[in-house]
Amino acid sequence: MDKEVWLLLFIGHVLGDFYFQSSSLAKAKETSVKKLRLHCLLYLVAMVGVTLAVFNWSLFSVAIVVSVLHFVIDGLKFLLTKYVSIKKDKNATIFLADQGLHILVLLLAAGYIKIHSIEIDYVTGLEFLINMFDLDMEHLLSWILILLVLVQPCSIVIKKVLNRYRPMNEEQLDEGVPNAGALIGILERLFILLMLYVNQFTAIGFVLTAKSIARYNKISENPQFAEYYLLGTLMSTLLIIISYFLIFL
């Protein structure tokens, strides 16, 4: 039950910080207090929303506190980026530090719930479905969380971290079909996730090999692109492996 609570909290965070804000809102909140408040309101909706499944006043209060602290952290980030001159190549560092603080808050919240032995019970309708289909909620929530993580969060982390290594000449990328690269990355992580789940670790090498063959000409002809491509592939693989072991084990 303890794990189900922190899974719910992390699902709320991922929804609120990555899915309940568009790329335009994410950019606008860096310079607009109004947009920052909107983001934090949507985050609150996400956090409170996940607690409705197991409505408990103590857990509801924790969700409110987590949302308020999210606003404080994002507010400090807003002030930092507005009044302190920060080099463009440090954006990834700030983003990772920001997410690290949010995760720390979630872990502290989960620890508080564990220490105070806050019991949760799923609402009547959901409890009925759980019993009817004999659902393992911890397993189901784990899958929901990791599927959410491998799409938006992983894509954004990779994009921000690799931005400083992006080839200066955009023509060197020649990405082909618009947004195909991002979709390929998502499918790649999904395949790796499934192979990890069924313990077919050697099969992971096949998808990475197939991906490399598709880009062989550019990799062999353009060292800068090859390094950029290799970093992206390795980071994508590493993120999903780490996420899998943290969530499922």
N, C-alpha and C positions, 0 to 999 in steps of 0.2 A: 504493500500500500504506500510506503514511503516513496518508492521509486515512481509510482503513478503520479504522485503529487508533483515531484520535480519535473516529470515529463510534461505534465499539464502546464507548468510555469514556463518551461522552455518553448513549448508549442505556442503559447501566448506571446512570448517575446519574439519568436521568429515571424509569426503572423504580423504582429504590430510593427516591427522594425524593418521588415523586408517585403511583406506582401500588402500591407495596408497603406503603403506610400509609393507613389509613382516615382520614376526617376526625376521628373520635373519638380515634384514636391521635395525630394531629397536634396536637390540642388538649391531650391528656393529657401528652404529652412536655414541655410547657412548665412543668409543675409536678411531674412525677414522674421521678426519676432512673431508676427501673425501666423506665418506658415509653420513656425516651430511649435506654436501652441496647437495648431491644427494637427500636426504630427503626433504630439503627445496625447491629444484627445483621442485620436484613432488608436494609439497604443493602449490607452486606458480601456477602450471598447474591446480590444482584442484580449487583454488580460482578464477583464471582468467576464467576457464572453466564455472563456474556457472554464472559469470557475462555476458557471451556471450549471454545467453538467453534474457537478458534485456540490451543489450549493450548500455552503457552510459559512456562517458569519465570520469565523476566525480566518478561513481561507480567503474569503471576500476582502477582509481587512488587509491581509497580506498582499493581495493583488493591488489594492489601492496604494499601499506604501511603496510597492515595487514601481508602480506607475509614476508616483511623485518623485522617487529617486531617479527614475529615467529622465524626467523633465529637468531635474537638477543637473545631472551629468550632461545632458544635451545642451542645457543652458550655459554651463561652463565651457563646453566646446564651442558654442556660438560666440561667447565673449573672447575666447582664445583666438579663434580664427578672424574675428573682426578687428581686434585691437593689437594683435601681435603679428608681425610680418613672418609668414611661414613659407618656406620654399616649397615649390610644387611637388618635388620628389619626397616631401615629408607627409604628404596627404595620406599615404597608405599607413604610415606609422600612427598618425592621429586616429585614423579609422580603427585600426587594430587595438589601440589603447582604449578607445571609446567602447568597443565591443567587449574588451577584457573587463572593464569596470561594470558593464551591464551584467555580464556573466557572473562576476563576483557577487553582485547584489542578489542574483537569482540563487546562487549557492548558499548565501547567508539566509535567504528566505526559506530555502528548503531545510537548512539546518535548524532554523527556528521552529519550523513545523515538526521536525523530528523530535527535538528536545521537549516540546510541549505536547507531544503525542496527540496532535490534532487528527481526529478521525474523520474520514470522508465517506459519504454514502452517495451513490449515484441517484439522480432524480428518478422518480417512479417509472416513467416511460422508458428511460434508458436502462434502468435495472431490469425491466421486463425483457427487453431485447437481449441484454447480456445473458440472462438465464435461458431464454428461448433458444439462442444460437450457441450457448455454452462458450461465450467469448472469453479469451484471456486478455483482459484490458491492458495489462502491462505490455504484453507483446504487441497488441494493436496500436497502442499509443507510441511505442518504440518505432513501429513502421511509419506511422503518420509523421513523427518528428524527423526521421532520417530522410524520408522522401521530400519533406519541405526543405530540409537543409541542403540536399544535393542539387536543388534547382537554383533558386535565387541567391541564397547566402554564399554558396560556393562560387557561383558565377561572378558575383560582385567582388568577393575577396580576391579571386584570381585577376580580375580586370584591374583592380586598384593596385595590387602588388606588382603586377607586370607592366603597369603603365610606364614606369621609369626605364624599362628595358625594351619598350616598343621601338622598332626600327624607325629612324628619323624620316626616312623616305617612305611615305604611305604606300607608294606603288610596290614596294618590296613585299608588302603583305598580300596584296592581290587576293583578297578573301573569297572571291567568286560570288556565289549566291549570298545576298545580304542576310546576315544573322545566322547563316548556316553553321558557322564556327561555334557559336554559342549552343546551338541545338545539338551539334555533334558532341560537344563537351558534356552536355546533360545526359545524352544517350550512353556515352562512354562511362560516366559515373554510375548510371543505372545498371549497366551490364556488370561492372566491377562489383557493385553491391550484391547483385544476385549471385555472382560467382563466389563471393565471400560467404554468403548465407548458406550455400550448398557445399561449401568446403572444396570448391574446384579452383584452387589457387593458380594452377598452371594455365588455366584457360584465360586468365587475365592477360597473360603475355600475348595471346593471339589477337585480342582486340587492339592492343597497343601496337603490335606489328602491322596489322591491317591499316591502322591510321597512319603509320609512318610510310607505308608503301604508297598510299594515296598522295602523299606530299613529297615523295622521293626526289623528284626533279628539283623542286625548290630547295629542299634540304641540302642536296648535293651541290647546287649552284650558288647558294646564298648563305654563307656562314652566319651572318647576323640573324637572318630569319630562322636558321636551324637552331640557334641558341634560344631565341624567343619561343619557338615551337616546343623545344625540349623542356624549357622551364614551365610552360603552361601545362604540358602533358604530365610532368612529374608532380607538379603542385596539385593538379586535379585528382590524380591518383592518390596522393598522400592525404588530401583532405577527406576523401571518402573512406579511406582505410581507417584513419584516426576517428572519424565520426562513427563508423560502424562499431569499433571496439569500445568507444566511450558509451555508446547508447545501448548496445546489446549485451556487453559483457560486464 
